Amino acid sequence: MQFRWKTATTFVKVVFYEDRNFQGRSYECMGDCPDMSSYLSRCHSCRVERGCFMVYDRTNYMGNQYFLRRGEYADYMSMMSMSDTIRSCRMIPMYRGNYRMRIYERENFGGQMYEMMDDCDNIMDRYRMSNCMSCNVMDGHWLMYEQPHYRGRMMYMRPGEYRSFMNMGMSGMNFMSMRRITDSCY
């Protein structure tokens, strides 16, 4: 008897539907998709069967971002005040290591710096830091939120250096809370 091991990417799947309540044309996605506009003209509902995804309202993972975990979203777009245009989606890989990120008060890693290893619901309360304009994600996958207590617009951060959030299309956005994407999200 021969056993085959499946890779992590075979364990993720999201299905997007043009209409509410999982009706109309659908598009099945099991990984990253930089441009979904050729598959669906609009999206009003989706079903995440396995894994976690970020969806974007512009192609190439740009624009407003929304986090999807396993579950059914029968009228997701109006529930989250999102337009009916999902143009790209990115699979968030499962991560089981340590989490570590440095946040900086100014662009290009300037100003005050703090190293985080866990969630922070308010950087102003914890660090007396009024701005976060750059970061370096050393370990793990993170969500950064515009408002304290994990509210408002969000941005998905994978390991890497982010010298300027304004250059990433997030001008005028301050990040005030950060959360790790952990196994509990799956």
C-alpha positions as CSV (number, residue, x, y, z in Angstrom):
1,M,0.0,0.0,0.0
2,Q,1.4,3.4,-1.0
3,F,0.6,6.6,0.9
4,R,0.7,10.1,-0.7
5,W,1.1,13.2,1.4
6,K,-0.8,16.2,0.4
7,T,0.9,19.6,0.5
8,A,-0.5,22.5,2.5
9,T,-1.9,24.1,-0.7
10,T,-4.2,21.2,-1.4
11,F,-5.9,21.9,1.9
12,V,-7.2,25.4,1.0
13,K,-10.2,26.3,-1.0
14,V,-12.6,29.3,-1.4
15,V,-15.5,29.5,-3.8
16,F,-16.8,32.9,-4.9
17,Y,-20.3,33.4,-6.2
18,E,-21.7,36.3,-8.3
19,D,-25.0,36.5,-6.3
20,R,-26.0,36.4,-2.7
21,N,-26.7,33.1,-1.0
22,F,-24.2,31.2,-3.1
23,Q,-26.1,31.6,-6.3
24,G,-25.1,32.5,-9.9
25,R,-21.8,31.8,-11.6
26,S,-19.0,30.6,-9.3
27,Y,-15.2,30.5,-9.2
28,E,-13.2,28.0,-7.2
29,C,-9.8,29.2,-5.9
30,M,-7.2,27.0,-4.2
31,G,-4.3,29.5,-4.1
32,D,-3.3,33.0,-5.1
33,C,-5.2,34.7,-8.0
34,P,-3.8,38.1,-9.0
35,D,-6.8,38.9,-11.4
36,M,-10.2,37.3,-10.9
37,S,-12.1,39.7,-13.3
38,S,-12.0,37.2,-16.2
39,Y,-13.8,34.6,-14.0
40,L,-16.5,36.7,-12.3
41,S,-18.0,40.1,-13.1
42,R,-19.0,40.6,-9.4
43,C,-19.0,38.8,-6.1
44,H,-21.7,38.9,-3.5
45,S,-21.1,35.7,-1.5
46,C,-18.4,33.2,-0.8
47,R,-17.7,30.0,1.0
48,V,-14.2,29.2,2.5
49,E,-14.1,25.5,2.7
50,R,-10.5,25.2,4.0
51,G,-7.8,27.7,4.9
52,C,-7.7,31.5,5.2
53,F,-7.6,34.1,2.4
54,M,-7.2,37.8,1.9
55,V,-9.4,39.3,-0.8
56,Y,-8.7,42.6,-2.5
57,D,-10.9,45.0,-4.4
58,R,-8.2,45.7,-7.0
59,T,-6.1,43.4,-9.1
60,N,-2.6,42.3,-8.1
61,Y,-3.4,42.3,-4.4
62,M,-4.0,46.0,-4.2
63,G,-6.7,48.2,-2.6
64,N,-8.9,47.4,0.3
65,Q,-8.3,44.1,1.9
66,Y,-10.6,41.7,3.8
67,F,-9.7,38.6,5.8
68,L,-11.7,35.4,5.2
69,R,-11.5,32.4,7.4
70,R,-13.3,29.1,7.1
71,G,-17.0,29.7,6.9
72,E,-19.9,30.8,4.8
73,Y,-20.5,34.4,3.8
74,A,-24.0,34.4,2.2
75,D,-24.0,38.2,1.8
76,Y,-20.4,39.0,2.6
77,M,-20.0,42.1,0.5
78,S,-22.8,44.2,2.2
79,M,-22.1,42.8,5.6
80,M,-18.5,44.1,5.4
81,S,-19.4,47.3,3.5
82,M,-17.4,46.1,0.6
83,S,-18.2,46.8,-3.0
84,D,-19.1,43.9,-5.3
85,T,-15.7,43.8,-6.9
86,I,-13.3,41.3,-5.7
87,R,-10.4,41.5,-8.2
88,S,-7.8,39.3,-6.5
89,C,-7.2,36.9,-3.6
90,R,-4.3,35.6,-1.8
91,M,-4.0,32.3,0.2
92,I,-2.5,32.8,3.7
93,P,-0.3,29.8,4.5
94,M,-0.6,28.1,7.8
95,Y,2.2,29.0,10.1
96,R,3.2,27.2,13.3
97,G,6.4,29.0,14.5
98,N,7.2,32.0,16.6
99,Y,5.8,35.4,15.7
100,R,8.0,38.5,15.6
101,M,7.6,41.9,14.1
102,R,9.2,45.3,14.6
103,I,7.0,48.3,14.2
104,Y,8.4,51.8,13.5
105,E,6.9,55.2,14.1
106,R,8.2,56.6,10.8
107,E,8.9,55.5,7.3
108,N,12.1,53.8,6.4
109,F,12.4,52.3,9.9
110,G,12.7,55.7,11.6
111,G,11.6,57.0,15.0
112,Q,10.6,54.8,17.9
113,M,10.8,51.0,17.4
114,Y,9.1,48.2,19.3
115,E,9.4,44.5,18.8
116,M,6.2,42.5,19.1
117,M,5.7,38.8,19.5
118,D,2.0,38.8,20.3
119,D,-1.2,40.6,19.5
120,C,-1.5,44.3,20.3
121,D,-5.0,45.8,20.5
122,N,-3.8,49.4,20.9
123,I,-0.2,50.6,20.2
124,M,-1.0,54.0,21.7
125,D,-1.9,52.4,25.1
126,R,0.9,49.8,25.1
127,Y,3.8,51.7,23.6
128,R,2.7,55.4,23.7
129,M,3.2,55.3,19.9
130,S,0.8,57.5,17.8
131,N,1.9,56.3,14.4
132,C,3.1,53.2,12.8
133,M,4.4,53.9,9.3
134,S,6.8,51.0,8.6
135,C,7.5,47.5,9.9
136,N,9.8,44.5,9.5
137,V,8.0,41.1,9.8
138,M,10.6,38.6,10.8
139,D,8.4,35.7,11.6
140,G,4.8,34.7,11.1
141,H,1.8,36.3,9.3
142,W,0.1,39.4,10.7
143,L,-3.0,41.6,10.2
144,M,-2.6,45.3,10.9
145,Y,-5.7,47.4,11.6
146,E,-6.4,51.0,11.1
147,Q,-8.1,51.4,14.5
148,P,-7.5,50.1,18.0
149,H,-9.2,46.8,19.0
150,Y,-8.8,45.2,15.5
151,R,-11.2,47.5,13.7
152,G,-11.3,49.4,10.5
153,R,-9.4,48.8,7.3
154,M,-6.7,46.1,7.5
155,M,-3.5,45.0,5.8
156,Y,-2.0,41.6,5.5
157,M,1.7,41.4,6.3
158,R,3.9,38.4,5.4
159,P,7.5,38.1,6.4
160,G,9.5,41.0,4.8
161,E,10.5,44.6,5.1
162,Y,7.8,47.3,4.6
163,R,9.6,50.6,4.5
164,S,6.6,52.8,3.7
165,F,2.9,52.0,3.9
166,M,2.1,55.0,1.8
167,N,4.1,53.5,-1.1
168,M,1.8,50.4,-0.8
169,G,-1.3,52.4,-1.5
170,M,-2.2,53.0,2.1
171,S,-1.6,56.7,2.2
172,G,-3.3,58.5,5.1
173,M,-3.7,55.2,7.0
174,N,-2.4,54.8,10.5
175,F,-2.1,51.3,11.9
176,M,-3.2,51.2,15.5
177,S,-3.6,47.4,16.3
178,M,-1.9,44.2,15.1
179,R,-3.0,40.6,15.3
180,R,-1.1,37.3,14.5
181,I,-2.8,34.9,12.1
182,T,-2.6,31.8,14.1
183,D,-3.9,28.2,13.9
184,S,-7.1,29.4,15.5
185,C,-7.9,31.3,12.3
186,Y,-8.1,28.0,10.3
